[in-house]
């Protein structure tokens, strides 16, 4: 996992636990054959693809409302 991508994604999702959950869920989708939402000239790991998708705003999240 590239450190520069992780730092940039952390700016978008500052909660580390939430960031880990979003990335891990997206990595599972990518490994099951989902198409990447970002293009890259270099070969990226599924983790790096997920981080780039977060950085570029291709993936969003919604926090559950507290009752």
DOMITI-387035 format. One record per residue (C-alpha): chain; residue in one letter; x negated, y negated, z negated; residue number from 1. Coordinates in pm, whole numbers, plus 32768, in hexadecimal, padded with zeros to 4 digits. Example, Ala and Ser with C-alpha at 12.3 -4.5 7.8 and 13.67 -1.06 7.14 Angstrom:
REC   kette   rest     xx     yy     zz    nr
REC       A      A   7B32   81C2   7CF4     1
REC       A      S   7AA9   806A   7D36     2
//
This chain:
REC   kette   rest     xx     yy     zz    nr
REC       A      X   8000   8000   8000     1
REC       A      X   7F6C   7EB4   8069     2
REC       A      X   7F37   7DC4   7F49     3
REC       A      X   7F82   7C8F   801C     4
REC       A      X   80D6   7D1E   8084     5
REC       A      X   8123   7D77   7F1B     6
REC       A      X   80D8   7C15   7EA3     7
REC       A      X   81B1   7B7A   7FB6     8
REC       A      X   82D2   7C6A   7F73     9
REC       A      X   82BA   7C1A   7E00    10
REC       A      X   8304   7AAE   7E57    11
REC       A      X   844A   7B20   7EFC    12
REC       A      X   84A9   7C18   7DE8    13
REC       A      X   83FA   7BA1   7CAA    14
REC       A      X   8482   7CBC   7BCF    15
REC       A      X   837C   7DD1   7BEC    16
REC       A      X   846F   7EE9   7B93    17
REC       A      X   8569   7E74   7C96    18
REC       A      X   8458   7E50   7D9D    19
REC       A      X   83E2   7FB4   7D5C    20
REC       A      X   8546   8037   7D7A    21
REC       A      X   8588   7F7F   7EC1    22
REC       A      X   843E   7FF1   7F59    23
REC       A      X   8466   815C   7EEC    24
REC       A      X   85C9   8170   7F75    25
REC       A      X   855B   80DE   80C3    26
REC       A      X   842B   81C5   80D6    27
REC       A      X   8514   82F0   80AF    28
REC       A      X   85EA   826C   81CD    29
REC       A      X   84B9   8238   82AB    30
REC       A      X   8433   8394   8261    31
REC       A      X   8585   8425   82BF    32
REC       A      X   856E   8384   8414    33
REC       A      X   8602   8228   83F0    34
REC       A      X   8571   8130   84E5    35
REC       A      X   848E   801F   845D    36
REC       A      X   8525   7EC1   8468    37
REC       A      X   83D2   7E1C   84A4    38
REC       A      X   82D3   7E47   85B7    39
REC       A      X   8160   7E68   857E    40
REC       A      X   8032   7E8F   865E    41
REC       A      X   7F88   7F60   8553    42
REC       A      X   7FF5   80AC   84BF    43
REC       A      X   809E   8064   8372    44
REC       A      X   8100   8151   825C    45
REC       A      X   8273   8169   8207    46
REC       A      X   822A   80A4   80C8    47
REC       A      X   818B   7F89   818D    48
REC       A      X   82A8   7F88   8288    49
REC       A      X   83A2   7F68   8169    50
REC       A      X   82DC   7E49   80D1    51
REC       A      X   82C9   7D94   8222    52
REC       A      X   8441   7DC0   824D    53
REC       A      X   8477   7D1C   80F9    54
REC       A      X   8382   7C01   8146    55
REC       A      X   8428   7BB8   8294    56
REC       A      X   8587   7BBE   81FE    57
REC       A      X   85F4   7CF5   82BE    58
REC       A      X   8651   7DA4   817A    59
REC       A      X   871B   7D04   8066    60
REC       A      X   87A3   7D80   7F1E    61
REC       A      X   88CE   7D39   7E46    62
REC       A      X   88BC   7D4D   7CCC    63
REC       A      X   89DE   7DEF   7C1A    64
REC       A      X   8AC1   7CFE   7B63    65
REC       A      X   8AB9   7D16   79E9    66
REC       A      X   8C07   7D62   7949    67
//
